[in-house]
Amino acid sequence: MKVYLKKCDDYDNVENILLPILEKFKDKFNEGEKVLVKPNLLSPKNVETGITTHPKVVGVVLKFLLDLGTKPYLGDSPATGTALEAVKANGIYDVCKKLNVPVVELDDPIDVDGEIYKGIKISKKVLEADKIVNIAKLKTHVQMIMTLAVKNTFGCVVGKEKSAWHFRAKTNTNFANVIIDIHNIVKPTLNIMDGILGMEGNGPANGVQKRFNVIGVSENAYALDHAIIKSLNVKEKYVYIIKEAMKRNLIPNYDLESDWEGGKIKLPLTAPIFETVTNLTRVFERVPKINADKCISCKICESRCPAEAIDIDNNKTIDYSKCIRCYVCHEVCPQDAIKLIRKII
């Protein structure tokens, strides 16, 4: 198993860096196959925010697949807005239009059973694909600590079902296993990491932009994610998906080919750093708090809250007796009006 982490300091250099790596995997695809390309389209944001997969990365992947005679189509189920709105906002739409590649909404759910969790509503458009190419974004995540290749396949769950799984899972450990089950159902043929411009701090939408200057590729998303966090000096036990994947023996032995120096990353305020010495993480946990001065009462947080704990009309309050600390509200807020404060639970 190979993992490639290649230094790439500019999106104008993506083709020169990424295409030679993709060529190593051309035998994985056959002429005429339907290939779903699944980028990170979290929300309709300008690509310069570092929130979504960059169109130049998508363009290289689509051209590679078209040259092989496959039939690619691009799709996602964003946390806010639609896939079409997201690609129009970040420039991927223009790439797809130029290459005559369809953009689809990952809707039309089919119940699929995972190893642990049952009745997961995966889009029919995912399950009908012959192959899947997963193009993730290197970012932090206030609940899962990092959002990488495995987490990116969570977007194959339709619409508000994603929020519902937060509520069903309850804990971060359980939610990590939900994501792992989903990823193992989706089974991408190839995983690509857009890590040139990403995010640190309280990501995946309201963190701080950071240039990591890396492109990653592997057949195995667990190996790719593991190689990235090790290169960034992040402990495995801090990243819930990695921690649970290790328990389930899902991270294979891999050979790393890298010229990337890695470095450091500022983790979210929610990182479970207290677990190393005490059991205080759940006691002094971060909870969301609405900044009334920044809030525009769009009610996106209220509609997405799986626990129905938010009431914007009632003085922008959060019922902490209901709040499950999934931080979906923080993730979907378009104004960065929800902060994470320390509170004794």
ZAMARGU-4260 file (C-alpha; in steps of 0.2 Angstrom, whole numbers, plus 5000, padded with zeros to 4 digits):
<rodrens>
0) 5000/5000/5000 | 5007/5017/4994 | 5003/5034/5001 | 5010/5049/4991 | 5012/5066/5000
5) 5019/5078/4988 | 5024/5096/4991 | 5014/5108/4980 | 5014/5127/4985 | 5003/5134/4972
10) 4987/5128/4963 | 4994/5133/4946 | 5006/5118/4949 | 4993/5105/4953 | 4993/5097/4936
15) 5012/5094/4936 | 5012/5087/4954 | 4996/5077/4954 | 4994/5070/4936 | 5010/5059/4937
20) 5004/5051/4953 | 4986/5048/4946 | 4994/5039/4931 | 5001/5026/4943 | 4982/5021/4946
25) 4975/5021/4929 | 4973/5002/4929 | 4960/5004/4942 | 4948/5012/4930 | 4940/5004/4914
30) 4933/5012/4899 | 4914/5016/4900 | 4914/5015/4919 | 4903/5028/4928 | 4914/5036/4941
35) 4907/5048/4955 | 4919/5061/4959 | 4915/5067/4977 | 4924/5083/4982 | 4922/5093/4999
40) 4907/5105/4995 | 4903/5109/5013 | 4894/5125/5009 | 4892/5138/4995 | 4909/5147/4998
45) 4922/5156/4988 | 4936/5144/4985 | 4949/5156/4993 | 4941/5153/5010 | 4950/5136/5010
50) 4933/5127/5015 | 4930/5118/4999 | 4940/5107/4986 | 4949/5118/4974 | 4942/5118/4956
55) 4960/5116/4949 | 4962/5099/4958 | 4945/5094/4952 | 4949/5098/4934 | 4965/5088/4934
60) 4955/5073/4941 | 4941/5075/4929 | 4953/5076/4914 | 4962/5061/4920 | 4946/5051/4921
65) 4940/5057/4904 | 4956/5053/4895 | 4954/5035/4902 | 4937/5034/4893 | 4927/5034/4909
70) 4910/5043/4912 | 4913/5054/4927 | 4900/5064/4936 | 4902/5075/4951 | 4891/5075/4967
75) 4890/5079/4985 | 4876/5083/4998 | 4883/5099/5007 | 4879/5104/5025 | 4871/5120/5019
80) 4864/5124/5002 | 4864/5112/4987 | 4879/5104/4977 | 4874/5116/4962 | 4875/5131/4973
85) 4892/5126/4980 | 4900/5122/4964 | 4894/5139/4957 | 4901/5148/4972 | 4918/5140/4972
90) 4922/5138/4953 | 4920/5120/4951 | 4904/5123/4940 | 4914/5131/4927 | 4927/5117/4926
95) 4912/5104/4925 | 4903/5114/4911 | 4919/5116/4901 | 4922/5097/4902 | 4904/5092/4900
100) 4904/5083/4917 | 4887/5083/4926 | 4885/5090/4943 | 4872/5080/4954 | 4864/5081/4971
105) 4867/5066/4981 | 4849/5063/4986 | 4837/5048/4983 | 4842/5038/4998 | 4843/5019/5000
110) 4845/5011/5017 | 4861/5002/5018 | 4868/4993/5034 | 4885/4996/5040 | 4896/4984/5051
115) 4889/4992/5067 | 4876/5004/5062 | 4860/5000/5052 | 4849/5009/5040 | 4861/5022/5034
120) 4853/5032/5020 | 4866/5033/5006 | 4862/5042/4990 | 4857/5030/4976 | 4869/5040/4965
125) 4883/5034/4975 | 4878/5016/4975 | 4876/5016/4957 | 4893/5022/4953 | 4906/5009/4946
130) 4920/5018/4955 | 4922/5033/4967 | 4936/5046/4968 | 4936/5054/4984 | 4944/5072/4984
135) 4945/5078/5002 | 4951/5094/5010 | 4964/5096/5024 | 4955/5104/5038 | 4952/5103/5056
140) 4934/5099/5063 | 4927/5104/5080 | 4919/5087/5083 | 4930/5075/5074 | 4946/5085/5077
145) 4952/5083/5059 | 4941/5081/5043 | 4951/5071/5030 | 4948/5058/5017 | 4937/5046/5028
150) 4927/5060/5035 | 4924/5067/5017 | 4913/5052/5012 | 4900/5057/5026 | 4893/5068/5012
155) 4887/5053/5003 | 4873/5052/5016 | 4858/5062/5010 | 4852/5079/5016 | 4847/5081/5034
160) 4850/5063/5038 | 4868/5069/5042 | 4862/5079/5056 | 4851/5065/5062 | 4866/5054/5064
165) 4874/5066/5076 | 4859/5064/5087 | 4858/5045/5085 | 4877/5043/5089 | 4877/5055/5104
170) 4896/5053/5107 | 4911/5058/5097 | 4917/5040/5098 | 4900/5033/5091 | 4900/5046/5078
175) 4917/5041/5072 | 4911/5024/5070 | 4896/5029/5060 | 4908/5038/5048 | 4919/5023/5047
180) 4904/5012/5043 | 4899/5024/5029 | 4916/5025/5022 | 4917/5006/5021 | 4901/5006/5012
185) 4906/5019/4999 | 4923/5011/4997 | 4932/5024/4986 | 4944/5017/4973 | 4955/5032/4975
190) 4957/5045/4988 | 4965/5063/4985 | 4969/5076/4997 | 4968/5094/4993 | 4980/5101/5006
195) 4987/5116/4997 | 4976/5128/5006 | 4966/5122/5021 | 4961/5126/5038 | 4966/5125/5056
200) 4958/5130/5073 | 4939/5128/5074 | 4936/5121/5057 | 4929/5115/5045 | 4920/5131/5041
205) 4924/5144/5054 | 4943/5141/5057 | 4958/5150/5051 | 4965/5148/5034 | 4982/5139/5033
210) 4993/5134/5019 | 4999/5116/5021 | 5006/5115/5003 | 5003/5097/5000 | 4994/5085/4988
215) 4990/5068/4995 | 4985/5052/4985 | 4981/5034/4991 | 4970/5019/4987 | 4967/5018/5005
220) 4959/5033/5015 | 4964/5027/5032 | 4982/5026/5027 | 4981/5043/5019 | 4974/5051/5034
225) 4986/5042/5046 | 5001/5048/5036 | 4994/5066/5036 | 4991/5067/5055 | 5008/5059/5058
230) 5017/5072/5047 | 5008/5086/5056 | 5013/5079/5073 | 4995/5076/5078 | 4993/5061/5091
235) 4982/5047/5084 | 4972/5047/5100 | 4966/5065/5098 | 4958/5061/5081 | 4942/5051/5084
240) 4941/5042/5067 | 4959/5037/5067 | 4958/5031/5085 | 4943/5020/5081 | 4950/5014/5064
245) 4965/5008/5074 | 4954/4998/5086 | 4945/4990/5071 | 4962/4986/5062 | 4957/4997/5047
250) 4974/5006/5045 | 4985/4995/5034 | 5004/4995/5033 | 5009/5007/5020 | 5024/5014/5011
255) 5025/5033/5012 | 5033/5042/4997 | 5034/5060/5003 | 5044/5076/5000 | 5033/5086/5011
260) 5040/5092/5027 | 5023/5092/5036 | 5024/5104/5051 | 5012/5109/5065 | 4993/5112/5065
265) 4982/5121/5078 | 4969/5109/5083 | 4951/5115/5088 | 4947/5120/5106 | 4937/5104/5107
270) 4952/5093/5105 | 4952/5080/5120 | 4969/5085/5127 | 4964/5081/5145 | 4961/5063/5141
275) 4980/5060/5143 | 4980/5064/5162 | 4962/5064/5168 | 4944/5061/5163 | 4939/5079/5163
280) 4935/5081/5145 | 4917/5079/5146 | 4916/5089/5163 | 4924/5105/5156 | 4918/5103/5138
285) 4916/5116/5125 | 4898/5121/5121 | 4891/5133/5108 | 4886/5150/5112 | 4877/5162/5100
290) 4885/5179/5098 | 4869/5190/5096 | 4879/5204/5089 | 4885/5194/5074 | 4869/5183/5072
295) 4858/5188/5057 | 4844/5176/5062 | 4845/5166/5047 | 4840/5151/5058 | 4851/5139/5048
300) 4859/5133/5065 | 4841/5130/5072 | 4835/5120/5057 | 4851/5109/5057 | 4852/5106/5076
305) 4849/5087/5078 | 4844/5089/5096 | 4832/5104/5093 | 4841/5114/5106 | 4842/5131/5098
310) 4828/5144/5098 | 4833/5160/5088 | 4817/5169/5091 | 4818/5166/5110 | 4833/5178/5112
315) 4845/5167/5102 | 4846/5154/5116 | 4853/5136/5117 | 4846/5123/5129 | 4861/5115/5136
320) 4850/5101/5143 | 4847/5095/5125 | 4863/5100/5117 | 4874/5085/5112 | 4889/5095/5108
325) 4890/5089/5090 | 4894/5107/5085 | 4884/5106/5069 | 4878/5124/5073 | 4895/5130/5073
330) 4899/5121/5057 | 4885/5128/5047 | 4884/5146/5053 | 4888/5157/5038 | 4892/5172/5050
335) 4904/5163/5062 | 4892/5169/5075 | 4893/5154/5086 | 4908/5152/5098 | 4914/5138/5108
340) 4915/5142/5126 | 4921/5132/5141 | 4906/5126/5152 | 4905/5114/5167 | 4893/5100/5161
</rodrens>
